[in-house]
Amino acid sequence: MSKTIFLRTAISVVSAFVLAVLVIAVIAMTHGPALGEADALPSDDVAKASVNDDSAPLAVVPVSEEAAPLTEYPVNASGQTYGTFVDAEAIGELPDLILAEATNGQTGCIYKTDFIRTSRQASNPQEAAAFMEEYRQANVTAFNDYLQKKTGSKVDASAINAVFDDMDSAGYFGCDWVSLTSEQQTAITNLLPANNRSVDIAKGAYAAATQANYVSVPVYALDGQTVIGELIVQ
């Protein structure tokens, strides 16, 4: 091939390439992104710019929405009101039937009258102090009754109260034995006579003490008549 023919061919190829580039550039300016970019997601700036004042507002979907508090209780077929303690805070009084979970796992209601009777709501500080002293005495009596049955001996009531009061102030009294700290378990065990200082006996005496003030109340279905279980109230 002569040099002249080669140069003409090369010029033709370069000219065709330049022309193709110019055509693509014009198409890109008039019809949006090039073919290779058509499927690319717009940047945040582009996305923001694409929403103008004439765009329809986006729907606002709340993450969570709390139900409005009740202003009155629902009523069952027997004419009894029912609800929760949270409802009582909003309404200002307890319903006839209060939502509760029985020891068997079933959900139902307990009677307001049963709750008031078992919880022994104090009407003044003096009455509250008297109730507290009764609870403490019942705990000590149950502890010593169990201990006497197992060992034939009792321990000083003030020592038992001191240990239980410390646990109560720390929020532990009434917990299962395994939930107590090792220091609390040791303190209870050390209450026992030295010759009968058994962890098993201490565990049993503690369980008896924590259950001394337990009262069982029936749990009803929403009809207020069908008993579905029981609730242990301390």
Secondary structure as GFF3:
##gff-version 3
##sequence-region A 1 234
A	DSSP	alpha_helix	3	31	.	.	.	ID=ss1
A	DSSP	three_ten_helix	35	37	.	.	.	ID=ss2
A	DSSP	alpha_helix	44	49	.	.	.	ID=ss3
A	DSSP	beta_strand	82	83	.	.	.	ID=ss4
A	DSSP	alpha_helix	85	91	.	.	.	ID=ss5
A	DSSP	beta_strand	97	101	.	.	.	ID=ss6
A	DSSP	beta_strand	107	111	.	.	.	ID=ss7
A	DSSP	alpha_helix	112	119	.	.	.	ID=ss8
A	DSSP	alpha_helix	125	151	.	.	.	ID=ss9
A	DSSP	alpha_helix	157	169	.	.	.	ID=ss10
A	DSSP	three_ten_helix	177	179	.	.	.	ID=ss11
A	DSSP	alpha_helix	182	189	.	.	.	ID=ss12
A	DSSP	three_ten_helix	194	196	.	.	.	ID=ss13
A	DSSP	alpha_helix	199	210	.	.	.	ID=ss14
A	DSSP	beta_strand	215	220	.	.	.	ID=ss15
A	DSSP	beta_strand	227	233	.	.	.	ID=ss16
###
